Amino acid sequence: MSIQIADLAKEFGLRPGHVATVLDDLGIAHDHASFEADDDALELIREALAEVSPDSPITAKGAVTPREAAALLGVGAADVQRTLVQKLKTMATLTTQLKPEVAQKLFEQFGAKLQFADAAAAKPVAPKPKPAPKQPAARKRPPVVTIMGHVDHGKTSLLDKIRKSNVVDTEHGGITQHIGAYQVELPEGVITFLDTPGHEAFTAMRARGAMVTDIAVLVVAADDGVMPQTIEAINHAKSAKVPIIVAVNKIDVPGANPDRVMSELTQHGLVPEAFGGDTIVCKVSALTGEGIPNLLEMILLQAEMLQLTADPKGPVEAYVVEARLDKGRGPVATILVKNGTLKKGQSLLIDTAYGRIRSMLDYRGKQIDEAGPSVPAEVTGLNQVPEAGQKVEVFEKEAEARTEAERRIESRKSPTHQGRGLTLKGLREKLSQGEIKELNLVVRADVQGSVEAVCGVLQKIKNEEAQVRIIHRGVGNVTRSDVDLAYTADAICLGFNVGVESGARSQAKQRGVEIRTYKIIYELAEDIEKAIKGMLEPKFEEQHLGTVEIRMVFDLSRYGKVAGCYVTEGKVVRGCQVRVRRNKEVVYEGKIASLKHLKDDVREMAAGFECGIQFEGWTGFEVGDVIEAFEMVQV
């Protein structure tokens, strides 16, 4: 039978390491959590444990890692790392082998003793020396944190509580305005928070190359659990390769079950430390403030592990966090500096916006002359409002910035100016040039069962040169957020038995992101497999034309039943193929037999116009039905 080491240690008032030492002495195999034993062996173990004193040293066979130390001591891995960083001034990941003297001092911090069975084995394997980076001017900088998660799980409330509790007020009366970013000042250090609307804004910034976030805090409600937007946030953060700290919020609410949340997180690749993983999970209440100091402490601990540095005297690297048009001050942009120092009076170029910094405000609304690494500053003096996520370039003269902005505007008028998106047609060329080693996919399907089936088929596709990687999956139509994620990750959007939101389609066209929709799962898999192997042949594919709403139904004696329609997006063409949806369910597929504007027959009607439509062999339409017009084109 399986015996839990922690339960046995608790029974005898010992640490798990004492039990492990006894098991080693008796030659019984075990891991740090449990072991197998029959009744006779268990009785022998109990007799041996009865003679062990809580003050007895814990014996380790070889070098100890922080994760193993936590298991032997019976404490959390986060507590061990915090002690190493704050009290022993030692940086170590959970799997770093500690020096014998450091490991012994660590155990002493928790009131225990450590001894080694073999002194030679206790020595950690020395890594090969690496050349020291030539950055003598680099200094430690505050971490930049983005709060993400599902709607109504308390992201805004958590930010407000942190802001009110920790942001230092000034003689100006505290925070006087919202600038999209602010700093929390603690005795242990400073944290910069990006106050963004959520993972969509996070991904939109990444789509423009703004890799400003160092740590993502995922907020999950203890009474609700992991939801669709939670999963999206996880995938977006993973795609950005940003460390995730989970804040389980609303622990004070009746029905809260943090353990269930932690169990659900494991299904999405986030294994909490309490379950033997390396994901930091903090239980908090945005209402009462419980657990928030611990959350901030964990953020600083994670920042210590990342060893974030910047050179205040180096070249300026900065990005726009937020921008707006102010009636009194004109275009205003909140800029976050990652490297170097932004100074009042400098000339800036942000995509096609340019100007000279006339004034700078910090997050308290106080006038400043410069902003260093990880410091947010609100600047004025630009000629237009830039987009969030754009990179900031510094020029010596404003005239130079203006000239470059004009050149960019002119170049984008060229029909050859395109996005960087990936298509199946261009996949073979990128594979042959070694530009990519994996095909990233965003998968959408009509129901969860279909999602699992499609992903299961795709993950079986293998090739020597590239492998299929599904970066996000979900139920429902392809959305703008999917296109954003596909653009940033050089991915392709696949839809199975679903449609595409009109805004997503236009955005995909603008950014060069390919969206492919299918009704037969094997056609989908075949296309992906052929693309990877370079055998993709031209085929006919559905191309969206426009969307039409049926607003009235006329029963005319001369013409029969006619749908009075309004073109909401794109265009509709006489003879084109259509799909009619009623409450998202397809009720008709066929062709348009007749298209009229007033009393005239017309070939096509564009968005913003009314028209009369008759369908081939079908008159079952109703007011409120939505018509999706499309044509089959060869690709």
C-alpha positions as CSV (number, residue, x, y, z in Angstrom):
1,M,0.0,0.0,0.0
2,S,1.1,3.6,-0.6
3,I,2.0,5.7,2.5
4,Q,2.3,9.5,2.5
5,I,5.6,10.6,4.1
6,A,4.0,13.9,5.3
7,D,1.3,12.0,7.1
8,L,3.8,9.8,8.9
9,A,6.0,12.8,9.9
10,K,3.0,14.6,11.3
11,E,2.0,11.5,13.4
12,F,5.4,11.4,15.1
13,G,6.0,15.2,15.3
14,L,8.9,15.0,12.9
15,R,9.9,16.5,9.6
16,P,9.5,14.6,6.3
17,G,13.3,14.5,6.0
18,H,13.5,12.5,9.2
19,V,11.1,9.9,7.7
20,A,13.1,9.9,4.5
21,T,16.3,9.3,6.6
22,V,14.8,6.3,8.3
23,L,13.6,4.9,5.0
24,D,17.1,5.2,3.6
25,D,18.6,3.5,6.6
26,L,16.1,0.6,6.2
27,G,16.7,0.4,2.5
28,I,13.1,1.2,1.5
29,A,12.7,3.0,-1.9
30,H,10.8,6.2,-1.8
31,D,10.4,9.6,-3.4
32,H,9.9,12.8,-1.4
33,A,6.2,12.3,-1.2
34,S,5.4,8.7,-0.6
35,F,6.6,5.0,-0.5
36,E,5.1,1.5,-0.8
37,A,5.1,-0.8,2.2
38,D,3.1,-3.7,3.6
39,D,1.9,-4.0,7.2
40,D,5.1,-5.7,8.5
41,A,7.4,-3.1,6.9
42,L,5.2,-0.3,8.2
43,E,5.4,-1.6,11.7
44,L,9.2,-1.7,11.5
45,I,9.3,1.9,10.2
46,R,7.0,3.1,13.0
47,E,9.3,1.4,15.6
48,A,12.4,3.2,14.1
49,L,10.6,6.6,14.0
50,A,9.5,6.3,17.7
51,E,13.2,6.5,18.6
52,V,14.0,9.6,16.4
53,S,14.2,13.0,18.1
54,P,12.8,16.1,16.3
55,D,16.3,17.6,16.9
56,S,18.0,14.8,15.0
57,P,19.8,15.8,11.8
58,I,18.3,15.0,8.4
59,T,20.6,13.0,6.2
60,A,20.9,13.8,2.5
61,K,22.5,11.4,0.0
62,G,23.9,14.1,-2.3
63,A,23.6,17.8,-3.3
64,V,20.2,19.3,-2.3
65,T,18.1,21.5,-4.5
66,P,15.6,24.1,-3.2
67,R,12.7,21.9,-4.2
68,E,14.2,18.9,-2.4
69,A,14.9,21.1,0.7
70,A,11.3,22.2,0.8
71,A,10.2,18.5,0.6
72,L,12.6,17.4,3.4
73,L,11.6,20.4,5.6
74,G,7.9,20.1,5.0
75,V,7.6,23.8,3.9
76,G,6.6,25.6,0.7
77,A,9.1,26.0,-2.1
78,A,8.4,29.7,-2.2
79,D,9.4,30.0,1.5
80,V,12.7,28.3,0.7
81,Q,13.5,30.5,-2.2
82,R,12.5,33.6,-0.2
83,T,14.8,32.6,2.6
84,L,17.7,31.9,0.1
85,V,17.3,35.3,-1.5
86,Q,16.5,37.5,1.5
87,K,18.5,35.9,4.3
88,L,21.3,34.0,2.6
89,K,21.7,36.3,-0.4
90,T,21.7,33.3,-2.8
91,M,20.0,33.2,-6.2
92,A,18.8,29.7,-7.1
93,T,16.1,28.1,-9.1
94,L,14.0,25.2,-7.8
95,T,16.4,22.8,-9.5
96,T,19.7,24.4,-8.7
97,Q,22.1,22.2,-6.7
98,L,23.1,24.2,-3.5
99,K,26.6,24.2,-2.0
100,P,26.8,22.0,1.1
101,E,27.4,25.0,3.4
102,V,24.5,27.0,1.9
103,A,22.2,24.0,2.2
104,Q,23.1,23.5,5.9
105,K,22.6,27.2,6.6
106,L,19.2,27.0,4.9
107,F,18.1,24.1,7.1
108,E,19.2,26.1,10.2
109,Q,17.0,28.9,9.1
110,F,14.0,26.5,9.5
111,G,15.3,25.1,12.8
112,A,16.6,21.8,11.4
113,K,20.0,20.2,10.9
114,L,21.4,18.7,7.7
115,Q,24.2,16.2,7.3
116,F,25.5,14.5,4.2
117,A,25.9,10.7,3.9
118,D,28.7,11.2,1.4
119,A,30.8,14.4,1.5
120,A,32.0,13.9,-2.1
121,A,28.4,13.4,-3.4
122,A,27.3,16.5,-1.5
123,K,29.4,18.7,-3.8
124,P,27.2,20.2,-6.6
125,V,28.2,19.6,-10.2
126,A,30.2,22.7,-11.2
127,P,28.8,24.2,-14.4
128,K,31.1,25.3,-17.2
129,P,32.3,28.8,-16.6
130,K,30.5,31.3,-18.9
131,P,32.2,34.5,-20.1
132,A,31.0,37.5,-18.0
133,P,28.6,39.7,-19.9
134,K,30.2,43.0,-20.8
135,Q,27.6,45.3,-19.2
136,P,29.4,47.1,-16.3
137,A,26.9,49.9,-16.4
138,A,23.8,47.6,-16.1
139,R,21.8,48.0,-12.9
140,K,18.9,46.3,-11.3
141,R,15.5,47.6,-12.5
142,P,12.0,47.1,-11.1
143,P,9.8,44.4,-12.7
144,V,7.0,45.4,-15.1
145,V,3.8,43.4,-14.2
146,T,0.6,42.9,-16.2
147,I,-2.7,41.7,-14.5
148,M,-4.6,39.2,-16.7
149,G,-7.6,36.9,-16.2
150,H,-11.3,36.3,-16.9
151,V,-13.9,39.1,-16.7
152,D,-15.5,39.7,-13.3
153,H,-12.7,37.7,-11.5
154,G,-11.5,40.9,-9.8
155,K,-8.6,42.3,-11.8
156,T,-9.7,45.9,-11.5
157,S,-10.5,45.5,-7.8
158,L,-7.1,43.9,-7.1
159,L,-5.3,46.7,-8.9
160,D,-7.3,49.3,-7.0
161,K,-6.6,47.7,-3.7
162,I,-2.8,47.5,-4.4
163,R,-2.9,51.1,-5.6
164,K,-4.7,52.5,-2.6
165,S,-2.6,50.5,-0.1
166,N,0.9,50.9,-1.5
167,V,1.2,53.9,-3.9
168,V,2.8,56.7,-1.9
169,D,0.7,59.9,-1.9
170,T,2.4,63.3,-2.6
171,E,1.8,66.9,-1.8
172,H,-0.2,67.0,-5.0
173,G,-2.9,64.9,-3.4
174,G,-2.0,61.4,-4.5
175,I,-2.8,60.0,-7.9
176,T,-4.5,62.8,-9.9
177,Q,-4.9,61.0,-13.2
178,H,-4.9,57.7,-14.9
179,I,-1.9,57.2,-17.1
180,G,-2.1,53.4,-17.7
181,A,0.8,52.5,-15.5
182,Y,1.9,53.2,-11.9
183,Q,4.5,52.0,-9.4
184,V,4.2,50.4,-6.0
185,E,6.9,51.3,-3.6
186,L,7.8,48.7,-0.9
187,P,10.7,48.4,1.6
188,E,12.0,45.5,-0.5
189,G,11.8,47.2,-3.8
190,V,9.6,48.9,-6.5
191,I,7.1,47.2,-8.8
192,T,5.7,48.8,-12.0
193,F,2.1,47.7,-12.9
194,L,0.6,48.1,-16.4
195,D,-3.1,48.9,-15.9
196,T,-4.3,47.4,-19.2
197,P,-7.9,46.3,-20.0
198,G,-6.7,42.7,-20.2
199,H,-5.1,40.0,-22.3
200,E,-6.4,41.5,-25.6
201,A,-4.5,44.8,-25.0
202,F,-1.5,42.7,-23.8
203,T,-1.5,40.8,-27.1
204,A,-2.1,44.0,-29.2
205,M,1.0,45.5,-27.6
206,R,3.0,42.3,-28.4
207,A,1.7,42.4,-31.9
208,R,3.6,45.6,-32.4
209,G,6.7,44.2,-30.8
210,A,6.3,45.8,-27.3
211,M,7.7,43.1,-25.1
212,V,7.4,45.3,-22.0
213,T,5.9,42.8,-19.5
214,D,8.3,40.8,-17.3
215,I,5.7,39.0,-15.2
216,A,2.0,38.2,-15.7
217,V,-0.3,37.9,-12.7
218,L,-3.2,35.6,-13.5
219,V,-6.3,36.4,-11.5
220,V,-8.7,33.5,-10.9
221,A,-11.8,33.8,-8.7
222,A,-11.9,31.1,-6.0
223,D,-15.7,30.8,-6.3
224,D,-15.7,30.5,-10.1
225,G,-12.5,28.6,-11.2
226,V,-10.8,28.5,-14.6
227,M,-12.9,30.1,-17.3
228,P,-12.5,30.6,-21.1
229,Q,-10.7,34.0,-20.8
230,T,-8.5,32.5,-18.1
231,I,-7.3,29.9,-20.6
232,E,-6.8,32.6,-23.2
233,A,-4.7,34.6,-20.8
234,I,-2.6,31.6,-20.0
235,N,-2.0,30.9,-23.6
236,H,-1.1,34.5,-24.4
237,A,1.3,34.7,-21.5
238,K,2.9,31.4,-22.5
239,S,3.2,32.6,-26.1
240,A,5.1,35.6,-24.8
241,K,7.3,33.3,-22.6
242,V,6.4,35.4,-19.6
243,P,6.5,33.9,-16.1
244,I,3.0,33.5,-14.5
245,I,2.1,34.1,-10.9
246,V,-1.5,33.0,-10.0
247,A,-3.6,35.1,-7.7
248,V,-6.6,33.2,-6.4
249,N,-9.0,36.0,-5.6
250,K,-12.2,36.2,-3.7
251,I,-11.1,33.7,-1.0
252,D,-13.5,35.6,1.4
253,V,-16.6,34.8,-0.7
254,P,-19.0,32.0,0.5
255,G,-18.4,29.0,-1.7
256,A,-14.8,29.8,-2.4
257,N,-12.7,26.7,-3.1
258,P,-9.0,27.7,-3.9
259,D,-8.0,24.0,-4.0
260,R,-10.4,23.3,-6.8
261,V,-8.9,26.3,-8.7
262,M,-5.3,24.9,-8.2
263,S,-6.5,21.5,-9.5
264,E,-8.0,23.1,-12.6
265,L,-4.8,25.0,-13.3
266,T,-2.8,21.8,-13.6
267,Q,-4.9,20.9,-16.6
268,H,-3.5,23.9,-18.5
269,G,0.2,23.4,-17.7
270,L,0.3,25.5,-14.5
271,V,1.3,23.1,-11.6
272,P,1.2,24.9,-8.2
273,E,4.1,24.5,-5.9
274,A,1.8,22.9,-3.4
275,F,1.3,20.1,-5.9
276,G,5.1,19.7,-6.6
277,G,5.2,22.2,-9.5
278,D,6.9,25.5,-9.9
279,T,3.9,27.9,-10.4
280,I,3.6,30.4,-7.5
281,V,0.0,30.6,-6.3
282,C,-1.1,33.3,-3.8
283,K,-4.5,33.3,-2.2
284,V,-5.8,36.9,-1.9
285,S,-8.9,39.0,-1.3
286,A,-9.2,42.3,-3.2
287,L,-12.0,43.3,-0.8
288,T,-10.2,42.8,2.5
289,G,-6.6,43.0,1.3
290,E,-5.8,39.6,2.7
291,G,-2.8,38.0,1.0
292,I,-1.9,41.0,-1.1
293,P,1.4,41.7,0.8
294,N,2.4,38.1,0.1
295,L,1.5,38.5,-3.6
296,L,3.7,41.6,-3.9
297,E,6.5,39.8,-2.1
298,M,6.2,36.8,-4.5
299,I,6.4,39.3,-7.5
300,L,9.7,40.7,-6.1
301,L,11.0,37.2,-5.5
302,Q,10.2,36.2,-9.1
303,A,11.9,39.4,-10.2
304,E,15.0,38.5,-8.3
305,M,15.1,35.2,-10.1
306,L,14.8,36.9,-13.5
307,Q,17.7,39.2,-12.6
308,L,16.2,42.2,-14.5
309,T,18.8,44.8,-15.4
310,A,19.1,47.9,-17.5
311,D,21.6,50.6,-18.3
312,P,20.3,54.1,-17.5
313,K,23.0,55.6,-19.6
314,G,22.5,53.3,-22.6
315,P,20.4,53.8,-25.7
316,V,16.8,54.5,-25.1
317,E,14.4,51.5,-25.5
318,A,10.8,52.5,-24.6
319,Y,7.2,51.7,-25.6
320,V,3.8,53.4,-25.6
321,V,1.6,52.0,-22.9
322,E,-1.5,54.2,-23.5
323,A,-2.3,57.3,-25.6
324,R,-5.2,59.7,-25.9
325,L,-6.2,63.2,-27.2
326,D,-6.5,65.7,-24.3
327,K,-8.6,68.8,-25.0
328,G,-6.2,71.1,-23.2
329,R,-2.8,69.5,-23.9
330,G,-3.2,67.8,-27.3
331,P,-1.8,64.3,-28.0
332,V,-0.7,62.6,-24.7
333,A,1.2,59.4,-24.5
334,T,2.2,57.2,-21.5
335,I,5.7,55.8,-22.2
336,L,7.4,53.0,-20.3
337,V,11.2,53.0,-20.5
338,K,13.0,49.6,-20.6
339,N,16.5,50.8,-21.1
340,G,18.3,54.2,-21.1
341,T,16.7,57.4,-19.9
342,L,14.0,59.5,-21.5
343,K,14.5,63.2,-21.0
344,K,12.4,66.3,-21.3
345,G,13.3,68.2,-24.6
346,Q,14.2,65.0,-26.6
347,S,12.8,64.6,-30.1
348,L,10.7,61.4,-30.5
349,L,9.4,59.3,-33.4
350,I,6.7,56.8,-32.6
351,D,5.8,54.9,-35.9
352,T,4.5,58.0,-37.8
353,A,3.9,60.3,-34.8
354,Y,6.7,62.7,-34.0
355,G,7.5,65.7,-31.8
356,R,9.6,67.1,-29.0
357,I,8.8,66.3,-25.3
358,R,7.3,69.5,-23.9
359,S,6.4,68.1,-20.5
360,M,6.7,64.9,-18.5
361,L,4.5,63.7,-15.6
362,D,5.0,60.7,-13.4
363,Y,2.2,58.3,-12.2
364,R,1.4,60.7,-9.3
365,G,0.9,63.6,-11.7
366,K,4.1,65.3,-10.6
367,Q,6.4,67.1,-13.1
368,I,9.6,65.3,-13.8
369,D,12.6,66.0,-16.1
370,E,13.6,62.4,-16.9
371,A,12.4,58.8,-16.6
372,G,14.8,55.8,-16.2
373,P,14.3,52.0,-16.7
374,S,10.8,50.6,-15.7
375,V,9.6,54.1,-15.0
376,P,6.3,55.2,-16.7
377,A,6.0,58.8,-17.8
378,E,3.2,60.8,-19.5
379,V,4.6,63.0,-22.2
380,T,3.2,65.8,-24.4
381,G,4.5,67.4,-27.6
382,L,3.6,64.9,-30.3
383,N,1.8,65.9,-33.5
384,Q,-0.7,63.0,-33.3
385,V,-1.9,60.2,-31.0
386,P,0.3,57.1,-31.4
387,E,-1.0,53.5,-31.0
388,A,-0.4,51.6,-27.8
389,G,2.6,49.2,-28.1
390,Q,4.5,51.3,-30.6
391,K,8.3,51.6,-30.1
392,V,9.7,55.0,-29.2
393,E,12.8,56.2,-31.2
394,V,14.9,59.2,-30.0
395,F,16.3,61.6,-32.6
396,E,18.8,64.5,-32.1
397,K,16.6,66.9,-34.1
398,E,12.8,67.1,-34.5
399,A,13.3,67.8,-38.2
400,E,15.0,64.4,-38.6
401,A,12.1,62.6,-36.8
402,R,9.5,64.5,-39.1
403,T,11.4,63.5,-42.3
404,E,11.4,59.8,-41.2
405,A,7.7,59.9,-40.3
406,E,6.9,61.4,-43.8
407,R,8.9,58.7,-45.5
408,R,7.1,56.0,-43.6
409,I,3.7,57.5,-44.5
410,E,4.6,57.6,-48.2
411,S,6.0,54.0,-48.2
412,R,2.7,52.7,-46.8
413,K,0.8,54.1,-49.7
414,S,2.5,51.5,-51.9
415,P,0.3,48.5,-52.8
416,T,3.3,46.2,-52.0
417,H,3.2,47.2,-48.3
418,Q,2.0,44.1,-46.5
419,G,2.0,42.6,-43.0
420,R,4.3,39.8,-41.9
421,G,1.6,37.1,-41.5
422,L,2.3,33.5,-42.2
423,T,0.3,31.5,-44.9
424,L,0.3,27.8,-45.7
425,K,1.5,28.7,-49.2
426,G,4.5,30.6,-47.8
427,L,5.2,28.0,-45.2
428,R,7.4,25.8,-47.4
429,E,9.7,28.7,-48.3
430,K,10.2,29.6,-44.7
431,L,10.9,26.0,-43.7
432,S,13.5,25.6,-46.5
433,Q,15.2,28.8,-45.4
434,G,15.2,27.6,-41.7
435,E,13.2,30.6,-40.6
436,I,10.8,28.5,-38.6
437,K,11.0,25.1,-36.9
438,E,7.4,24.7,-35.9
439,L,3.9,25.6,-37.3
440,N,1.9,27.5,-34.8
441,L,-1.9,27.1,-35.0
442,V,-4.9,28.8,-33.4
443,V,-7.8,26.4,-33.5
444,R,-11.5,27.2,-33.2
445,A,-14.4,24.7,-33.4
446,D,-18.1,24.6,-32.9
447,V,-18.1,22.5,-29.7
448,Q,-15.5,21.3,-27.2
449,G,-15.6,17.8,-28.5
450,S,-14.7,19.0,-32.0
451,V,-11.9,21.1,-30.5
452,E,-10.3,18.0,-28.9
453,A,-10.8,15.9,-32.0
454,V,-9.2,18.5,-34.3
455,C,-6.3,19.1,-32.0
456,G,-5.8,15.4,-31.6
457,V,-5.5,14.9,-35.3
458,L,-3.2,17.8,-35.8
459,Q,-0.8,16.8,-33.1
460,K,-0.2,13.5,-34.9
461,I,1.2,15.3,-37.9
462,K,5.0,15.1,-37.7
463,N,7.9,16.1,-40.0
464,E,11.7,16.2,-39.7
465,E,11.8,19.9,-40.5
466,A,8.9,21.2,-38.4
467,Q,6.3,20.2,-35.9
468,V,2.7,21.4,-35.3
469,R,2.2,23.5,-32.1
470,I,-1.3,24.5,-31.0
471,I,-0.9,27.8,-29.2
472,H,-4.6,28.4,-28.5
473,R,-7.8,26.5,-28.8
474,G,-11.4,27.5,-28.1
475,V,-15.1,27.2,-28.9
476,G,-16.8,29.7,-31.2
477,N,-16.1,31.9,-34.2
478,V,-12.6,33.1,-35.0
479,T,-12.2,36.5,-33.2
480,R,-10.0,39.6,-33.4
481,S,-8.1,38.3,-30.3
482,D,-7.3,35.1,-32.3
483,V,-5.9,37.2,-35.2
484,D,-3.8,39.3,-32.8
485,L,-2.3,36.1,-31.2
486,A,-1.7,34.6,-34.6
487,Y,0.0,37.7,-35.8
488,T,2.4,37.9,-32.9
489,A,3.2,34.2,-32.9
490,D,3.5,33.7,-36.8
491,A,0.5,31.4,-36.6
492,I,-2.4,30.4,-38.8
493,C,-6.1,30.4,-37.7
494,L,-8.0,27.3,-38.3
495,G,-11.8,27.1,-38.0
496,F,-13.9,23.9,-37.9
497,N,-17.6,24.3,-38.4
498,V,-17.4,27.9,-37.3
499,G,-17.5,31.4,-38.9
500,V,-15.3,34.4,-38.7
501,E,-16.2,37.7,-37.0
502,S,-16.3,40.5,-39.6
503,G,-13.8,42.6,-37.6
504,A,-11.5,39.6,-37.4
505,R,-11.6,39.0,-41.1
506,S,-10.7,42.6,-42.0
507,Q,-7.9,42.7,-39.4
508,A,-6.5,39.4,-40.7
509,K,-6.4,40.8,-44.2
510,Q,-4.7,43.9,-43.0
511,R,-2.0,42.0,-41.1
512,G,-1.6,39.2,-43.6
513,V,-2.8,36.5,-41.2
514,E,-4.4,33.4,-42.9
515,I,-7.7,32.1,-41.7
516,R,-8.8,28.8,-43.0
517,T,-12.3,27.3,-42.3
518,Y,-13.3,23.6,-42.8
519,K,-16.3,21.4,-42.5
520,I,-14.4,18.0,-42.9
521,I,-11.8,17.3,-40.3
522,Y,-9.6,15.2,-42.6
523,E,-9.4,17.9,-45.2
524,L,-8.1,20.2,-42.5
525,A,-5.5,17.7,-41.4
526,E,-4.5,16.9,-45.0
527,D,-3.9,20.6,-45.8
528,I,-1.6,21.1,-42.8
529,E,0.3,17.8,-43.5
530,K,0.7,18.7,-47.2
531,A,1.8,22.3,-46.3
532,I,4.6,21.0,-44.0
533,K,5.7,18.4,-46.6
534,G,5.6,21.0,-49.4
535,M,2.9,19.2,-51.4
536,L,0.0,21.7,-50.9
537,E,-1.8,22.0,-54.2
538,P,-4.0,24.9,-55.3
539,K,-7.6,24.4,-54.2
540,F,-10.9,26.2,-54.1
541,E,-11.5,28.0,-50.8
542,E,-14.3,30.0,-49.4
543,Q,-13.7,33.8,-49.6
544,H,-16.0,36.1,-47.6
545,L,-17.8,38.8,-49.5
546,G,-20.1,40.5,-47.0
547,T,-22.7,40.3,-44.3
548,V,-26.4,41.2,-44.8
549,E,-29.3,41.5,-42.3
550,I,-32.9,40.7,-43.2
551,R,-35.0,43.6,-41.8
552,M,-38.4,43.1,-43.6
553,V,-40.2,40.3,-45.5
554,F,-42.4,41.3,-48.5
555,D,-44.9,39.0,-50.1
556,L,-45.4,40.5,-53.6
557,S,-48.0,39.1,-56.1
558,R,-45.7,39.7,-59.0
559,Y,-42.3,38.6,-57.6
560,G,-43.3,36.3,-54.8
561,K,-41.6,36.4,-51.4
562,V,-38.7,38.9,-51.1
563,A,-36.3,39.6,-48.3
564,G,-35.9,43.3,-47.5
565,C,-32.2,43.6,-46.5
566,Y,-29.5,45.9,-45.4
567,V,-25.8,45.3,-46.2
568,T,-23.9,45.8,-42.9
569,E,-20.4,44.8,-44.1
570,G,-18.5,44.2,-47.4
571,K,-20.8,43.5,-50.4
572,V,-23.3,41.1,-51.8
573,V,-23.3,39.9,-55.4
574,R,-26.1,38.5,-57.6
575,G,-25.5,34.8,-58.1
576,C,-23.0,34.4,-55.2
577,Q,-23.2,31.7,-52.6
578,V,-24.8,32.5,-49.3
579,R,-25.3,31.0,-45.9
580,V,-28.3,32.1,-43.8
581,R,-28.0,32.0,-40.0
582,R,-30.8,32.2,-37.5
583,N,-29.5,32.6,-33.9
584,K,-26.1,31.3,-35.2
585,E,-27.7,28.1,-36.6
586,V,-27.4,27.7,-40.4
587,V,-31.0,27.4,-41.9
588,Y,-30.1,27.7,-45.6
589,E,-27.1,27.3,-48.0
590,G,-27.5,28.2,-51.6
591,K,-27.3,31.0,-54.1
592,I,-28.9,34.4,-54.6
593,A,-31.3,34.2,-57.5
594,S,-32.3,37.9,-57.6
595,L,-30.8,41.1,-56.3
596,K,-32.7,44.4,-56.6
597,H,-32.2,48.0,-55.4
598,L,-35.6,49.8,-55.4
599,K,-37.1,48.5,-58.7
600,D,-33.9,47.9,-60.6
601,D,-31.9,44.7,-61.0
602,V,-28.3,45.2,-59.8
603,R,-25.2,43.1,-60.0
604,E,-24.0,43.9,-56.5
605,M,-24.7,46.1,-53.4
606,A,-22.1,47.6,-51.0
607,A,-22.2,48.1,-47.3
608,G,-24.7,50.8,-46.1
609,F,-27.3,50.2,-48.8
610,E,-30.7,48.5,-48.8
611,C,-31.7,45.8,-51.3
612,G,-34.2,43.1,-52.1
613,I,-33.0,39.5,-52.2
614,Q,-34.6,36.2,-53.5
615,F,-32.9,32.9,-53.0
616,E,-32.8,29.8,-55.2
617,G,-35.5,27.4,-54.2
618,W,-36.0,28.8,-50.6
619,T,-38.5,31.2,-49.1
620,G,-38.3,30.2,-45.4
621,F,-36.4,33.4,-44.4
622,E,-37.5,35.6,-41.4
623,V,-36.8,39.1,-40.1
624,G,-33.5,39.0,-38.1
625,D,-31.8,36.3,-40.2
626,V,-28.2,37.1,-41.1
627,I,-26.9,36.3,-44.6
628,E,-23.2,35.5,-45.1
629,A,-22.2,36.1,-48.7
630,F,-19.2,34.3,-50.1
631,E,-17.6,32.9,-53.2
632,M,-15.3,30.0,-53.9
633,V,-11.9,31.1,-55.3
634,Q,-8.9,29.1,-56.3
635,V,-5.8,29.4,-54.1
